[in-house]
Amino acid sequence: MKIAIVFGGISFEHEISIVSAIAMKDVLKDELVYIFLDQDRTLYHIPTNTIKSKLFSTGEFKKCDILSIKKGGFSKKAMFGEKSLDVDVILNLTHGGDGEDGLLSSLFEFYDLPYIGPRREACAVSSNKFLTKGYAHSLNVKTIDYDYFTQNDKVEVSTFPVIVKPVRLGSSIGVSIVKSQEELEYALDVAYEFDDAIIIEPFIAGIKEYNLAGTKINGEFKFSIIEEPQKADFLDFDKKYLDFSRTSKAVVADISDELQQKLKNSFKNIYNTSFEGALIRCDFFVVDEEVFLNEINPIPGSMSNYLFDD
């Protein structure tokens, strides 16, 4: 099978997508075809045998063949007309905007191209933390209490510490832990640089966090191991970035069978039918054995390959 990995895109997570795409060379055994979406939304065919991070940091990728997309797939200019790019399925590995906000999903569906990744409806609920909360509640999955504000709202916080998060970004971009009123103003300035809406949640020290990835194949759920990330109170962008290229297997969390089942049941409720066709990772909090959804990663870093046995 030939898998076309589409990566890059216009997003604050553009570089993370590049790292994830390159890391998949060490994971997937199928033949890979790399398609890079640059910051101008031009598509390039990147030769698999030469792909490396320097190609993108220096702009050398612009020497590669430019692709066009139409019904039937991707193609590039040839001596006589056009030459089609031979692929069987597209793997959407574009983190953040373009990949996770539904733009690429809509494009693939418009041209009737088979792809692995979140569909438009799934993108809508998972790329917006405010909508994720409502989606989870509608499925009886708990979330941490929160307040929602837009840029023109007066923000009032009665109890510190709290976490301030832009609504539409992942990878902890623009996220701050705030311990006082003085810190709040600065945190709001940072968050509003990335988005015009935020949510504020209470910061719970020592909270347990667990990651679970999975997908549904022929109606049957396939789960990864459950991982308890080894980290400080807050995993910032830089620390997450360094972990996106991970290919070594994660350590299984030491939890009870009962808690494992609670996490898997919450995952099933979230996945529902909305995320069919995608491999996603859900990040959960656990407080007093109660499971709370933190966020949905519809295109997780390196496709969470390090969480799976196979």
N, C-alpha and C positions, 0 to 999 in steps of 0.2 A: 504493500500500500504506500502511496505517495501522499504525505501530509504537508500541506502548505501552512507554514506558521506565519501569521500576520501579526506584526508587532510595531512598536513605536507610537505614533499618533500625537495629537496635540493635547498635552496633559502635563501637569506637574510631576507625573509619574513616568514620563517619557523614558528616562534613563533606566528606571527599574524594569520597564518592559524589555529593553535591550538586554539587560543582564539575564532576565528570565529566559529569553529566547535562546541566547547563547548556551545557557546551562542545559537546555533540553537536548543538546547534542550528546551529552553524557548519559541521557536517560532513555530516550526513545530509540527503539531498534529499527523502526521503519525508515524508509527513505524520506529525508526532509527537504523541503523547498522553502527558502526564506524570502518573505515579502515584507519589505520595510516601508512604513508610512512615515514620511518625514514631517517636519513642522509646517511645511507648506501644503501638506496633504497630497504630495506626489508619491506614487508607488514605485519602488525599485526592486528588481530581482537581485538578491544578494547571493552569490555563489556559496554553497554550503561549505566547501573546502577552504574558503578564505575568510569566513565570517569571524570577526574579533572586535573587541570594544574599540580599539584604536581606529577602525574603519569609520566609526560614527563620530568620535571625538574630533577627528581631523577633517571631516567632511569628504573623505575619500569615496564614500558610498555613492557620491554623485557621478562617479565614473561608471557605475553599474547601469545595466539596461533599465530604462523606464518602462513601466507596465501600464496597460489600460485594463479596465474591467467592463465586462458586458455580459449579456446572457450567455451562459456556457462557460464562463471563467475568465482567466487572465490571459493577456497576450502582449507581445512586444513586436516592434518593427523588425522586419526581415528584409532580405534583398528584394524579394518579390512579395510585397504586401505585408502580412502579419503572420507571426508564428505563435500558436497557442502554447500556454504553459501547462504541461501535463501533470495534473494533480487529481487525487480522488476525493479529498475532503480538506476543508480549511479548519485550522485550529486558531481560534481567536485568543491571542496572548498579549493583547493591548490593554495594559492596566490604565485605570482612570478614564478621563474623557476620551471620546471616540470609541474605545473598546467596551467600557462598562456603562456608558450612558445611553446605549441603544443605537448610536449612529451607525456603527459597522454592522450590527445585527440587521438593521433596516436595509442597509445596502445589500447584504448577502441575500436576504429574503426577496428584495426587489428583483434581483437577477437570478433567483431560484438556484442558489449555490448551496450545496450541503456543507454544514459547518458545525463544529463543536464549540459551544459557548452559550452564554445567557441570551435568551430571546428578548424582544423589546419590552414585554411586560415585566420580566424579571429584572431587567436593567433599571426600569423606572423605580421599583421598590428598593433595590439594593444599593443604588448609587446615591440615594438621598436618605440620610440618617433619620430625618423626621418621618418620611414615608415608611422606612423600615420599622420604626416603632409601631405605627398604626397597623401595618401588615402583620407583625408578630402578634399584637393584641387581638386582632381578628381571628387568629388561629389558636388562641389560648396559650401563647408562649409569652412568658413574662419578660419584661425589660426593666432596667434601672429607671427610676423616676427621673424626669427631665423637665426643663423649661425651654421653650422655643422663642427665639427673638429674631427680628429682621433689623436691618441696619439703622432704621429710623426709630426703633423702639427704645424706650428707657429701660435699661437693664438694672434690676435690683436683685441682690443676693443677700439672704438673711443669715446663712450659715456657711462658714468656710471649713475645710477646703472644698473646692469644686474643680471640675474639668470643663474647659471651654473647647468646643469642637466646631469647626466649619461643617456645614451640613453635607456638602457634596464632595468631600475629599477623603482619600484613604491614606494609608502609610503614616499616620500620625502627623501629616503635614498641617501646620497651623494650629496644632493642639497644644494646650497649656494646662498645667496644674496651677491653680490659683489659691493662695493661702491668706490673702488679705484684700481689702478694698483697694489699696494702692496698686497691687499687682493686677487687679481686675481690668483697669483701664488699658494697661499695656497689652494684656492678653486679648482684649477685644479688638484693639488696633491690629494685632497680628492676625487674628482670625478673619477680620473683615477685609484684609488684603487679599484673601483667597476666595471669599464667598460673601454674598450679601445676606446670608442667614446663618444662624448658629443654634446649637443646643448646649445647655449647661446641665451637667449631671453632678450629683454629690460624689466626691472622691472617697472611696472606701479603702482604707489602708489594709494591706494583707489579704485582699480579696483573691480567691482562687480563680484561675483562668484555665480553660481547656479548649484546645483546637480539635475539630473533627471535620474531615473532608469526606466527600462521598458523591455518588452519582446514582442514577437509576438506569439499568440495562434490561431491556425486555420486561419491564415492570418490577424488577427485583433490585433492591438497594444494595450497593457495594460500598462498604465503609472502609475508611483508613483506620489506622490505630488512633487512639485518643492521646494527645500530647498535652502535657502541662509545660508551657514555655518556661524555661529557666531565665529569669530576668529580674531587673530591678522593679521598683514600684511603677515605673512608667517607661515603656519602650519607645524611644523617640525615632524620628525619621532615619537618622544616621545608623542607628543600631539595626533597624529593620532592613535598611538598604543592604547592609553587609550580609544579611541572612537570606536575601532573595535568591542567591545563586547556590543555595545549599543543595547538595545531592546525596549526602550521607543520611542514613536513616535516623529518624528521631527516636527518642526513648519513650516507651509506653508509660503512660501515667499510672501511678499506683493508686487506684481507686476501686471501690467496691463494685460488684456486678450490678447492684441496684442503681448506683449513680451512672454507670456506663449506659444502662438501659434508658435512664431518664434523658441523658444527653442525646442518645440515638433517636428517641421518640420526639424530642424537640426538633432535631434535625429533619426528621421525616415530615413533621408538620410544616416546617419552613419550606422544605423542598417542594412538597405538595405536587401540583402539576405545573406550577409556574416556572420551575427551573429545569424541566425536562430538556435534555439535549446539552446540558452543561455539567461540568465537574466543579463543584463549589466547596468552599471551606466556611464553616460557621465557627465563630469565636464566642464561647460562652463564659459567663461568670457563674460561680456557685457560691451562695451564701446560705449557711445552715442547711445544706443539702438541697436547697431550692435552686433550680436552674434558671438563669436569665440570659437572653440573647444579647450579646454586645454588638456584633455586626456580622453582616454577610459579605463574604469575599467571592463575588461571582466569577472572577478570573484571578485566583490566588497565585502568589509568586511561585514560579517554577511549577505551576499546577499542583502544588503541594506533593510533589513526587516523593519527598522525603518522609511522608506520612504513610505511604503504601508499601506493602510487601512486594507487589508486582506493579 
